Amino acid sequence: MSTVQNNPIPVTVLTGFLGAGKTTLLNHVLTANHGEKIAVIVNEFGEIGIDNQLVVGADEEIFEMNNGCICCTVRGDLIRILNDLKDVKLGRSGTRKADFDRVLIETTGLADPAPVAQTFFVDPEIADFYKLDAVVTVVDAKHAGQHLDDGHEAQEQVAFADVMLLNKTDLVSAEELQQLENRLLNMNKTAKIYRTQQSSIDVKQILGIGAFDLDKKLEIEPEFLQEDHHHHHDDHVTSLFFRETRPLDLKKVERFINVWLQDHGVDTFRYKGILNIKGSKKRVVFQGIHMLLGAFPDREWKTNEEPISEFVIIGRNLDENWFRQQFADCVAD
């Protein structure tokens, strides 16, 4: 196995509303003093003011989609491009070898991030060489309310976010900003939110954070669970959080998940968590996108930590009572 495969190339997916500031953020990342070489997959390279010298072998390593969009209709293109980048890094197929440390994918403002994220689960070669590090969504603070009311794409971009940049904060009042932030957190309780202007942020807060993968301990911050009921919007996308200190029965959990994915898989965009299974000394980590579920035994519980099950589900039109009842039924006898 190669060194690269032992250390998969981290990939950051950059998404967000039209005009929210994605291109500004992309340029900010590429000009920041982080010392890394970044391969970039963008929609319209000609429209983005990227200095070619910032990316090694820009002519070969920056690609654009055939129809200018990364979505389910061109997922084959994305896989091909990622494989091309892999060949460039390894110096295969007659291409000159050019090094890079990570990949940044910028999607269009109309793209559903799900198919992009799924690419790193469904294609074995891609999953072996790359590792999805985080989905970063840029939110236009001035127009976000309208975008969220009008289109499911904007809601799904929020649902899939590991990090949200609440951008253009100088264009709205403090009260409007807080109402919007409460709304976003109600839709996605586990995303980290940063308030920005001109998409300016420390790149360490969005790159190399391991937010998508649960190799690290799932961290759910208590303040994320606080909802503002005074300014509640009837969003179709919500997030549900579950915690249980009693051990769970593995067979009951498997049955619950099977019924869940069969009946609600299409409507559950993302889910991730850690389970405390009766009789097991190890944590069980699981995460998924729609119908694609991955679960594996992780490290042993530490002597100074309380074994606990906690996970979050983000999706559309979720029946909270049903999920809570099904989860409660998983507690071991």
Secondary structure, DSSP 8 states (H G I E B T S, - for coil): --HHHHS-EEEEEEEESTTSSHHHHHHHHHHSS----EEEEES-GGGS---GGGSTTHHHH-EE-TTS--SGGGHHHHHHHHHHHHHHHHT-TT------SEEEEE--TT--HHHHHHHHHH-HHHHHHEEEEEEEEEEETTTHHHHHHH-HHHHHHHHT-SEEEEE-GGGS-HHHHHHHHHHHHHH-TT-EEEE-STT---GGGTSS---SS-SS-----GGGG---GGG----SEEEEEEEE-S-B-HHHHHHHHHHHHHHHGGGEEEEEEEE-BTT-SEEEEEEEETTEEEEEEEEE--TTS---EEEEEEEES--HHHHHHHHHTTB--
